[in-house]
Amino acid sequence: MNNPLQPGALLDSDAEQLRKLGYTSNFNRTMSLWENFALGFTYLSPVVGVYTLFALCLAAGGPPMFWSYLLVGIGQMLVCLIFCEVVSQFPISGGVYPWARRLVGKRWAWMVGWIYSISLCVTIAAVALGAGPYIATLLGFESTPVTNTLVALALTLIATVLNLSGTKLLARVAMFGFLCELIGAIVIGCYLLMFERHQPFSVLFNTFDIRIDGSYWPAFLTASLAGMFLYYGFEACGDVAEETPNPSRRIPKAMRMTIWIGGAASMFAALALILAVPDMAAVINGTDKDPMTTILDSAFGVTGARMVMAVIIVSFVSCVLSLQAAASRLLYSYARDEMVMGSGLLKRLSPNTHVPVPALITCGVVPAAIVCAGFYLQNAIALVVSFAAIGIYLSFQMIVAGALFARARGWQPSGAFKLGKWGWPVNIAAQVYGALAIVNMSWPRTPDAPWYVNYGIVLVGAIVIVVGLVYMTLFRPYDKGNAPHGDAWKLHHQ
């Protein structure tokens, strides 16, 4: 008889748990706790997040923008704890979609999947495009819209090929990306703090008299977008639930590690960069429009700066890879429940690599199309890209709301991770935080700009939701399959 601690027995119990939830799976359960965490970490990608938004947010709010990383991290940890409870009871591939299905029902789940899949595809395109200038600097050519587009297409293709190679390679690349990012962030940060510190620590409390309508707070809220674009990688850990042994225990742990370690790395990188700015006034008044390049060139010289760029590029590649893996598992789980056109094809797993090949290819083609559209419609694509983060937050808040709804119906989480008496207060606090974050991200920042720029994010969001509702009403995709739904509270009473 098998010892329950032996890997074979563990995998058997995982398969049995999944069968009780209404599914069988042909995925390879080979992803360790650290590899699962690495997937979430590289999806969150502190280096990509901090380096991409550093200049914009420092100019907007000055050095106190540093504190937004801490405040947003606390808010997102509340959301993460709710996700931990849900994934512990429902460790099903696809993350937010199957969770919404079990907590609320089919229609709610369809809408969550719709908003989240669009947001992920746009985010893949945005991260791939963001790599262009760094690769241009590294290889010594000028960054133009044409080169950025070609780099983004190449990066998307590379990520797709790597993802098609199987879960083991995905896990290894994610782990490599994590180690590069973490070591890179620590080494670069330590060097800057020891040898290139131009500002005192007190600068973190100096607003440099930035005022909007006589107050500093609007400027700080604008600068806090730096933190808001960072902390949503934890969900990716749950997307590969059927590829991770003992997911009820490991995934909640990996999710929390993503915020602790990713948040700490982000804050350390941001701290080192802020203190290394040679002339803070020049950044805030707009004279120095690219403080990142100023810092890296003055600190490391041209050769050293290129080595730093290489670390940043690894971060971009592993970030695209992790985002695409998450999107493909969502699309696969959507198709497995017959919730989307072409379900018969999209739910297929390769017999050799045990990954959803058609879903992965789709999650390469759609972002590539968005990249190409962005070349011709640069202003329009900027609005769509800015919607992506709000779309992710909105999807997450639909899960938090779903958990509140299920609790009100009598749901008592029964997975390995439970908040117990803290469930209600944490759930309510996570909902309030998420609503305020979405309002902050959508708020108009440029009063003199045309209305469609000021309210572009809200407009794009409304279009995505209305199109989804119309499609859902006309074609009733949620009624095709017969997988379990809306049973979180019923399972407790059975």
Summary of the structure (lengths in Angstrom):
residues: 494
radius of gyration: 22.1
end to end distance: 29.9
largest distance: 73.4
contacts: 1817
relative contact order: 0.19
helix: 76%
strand: 0%
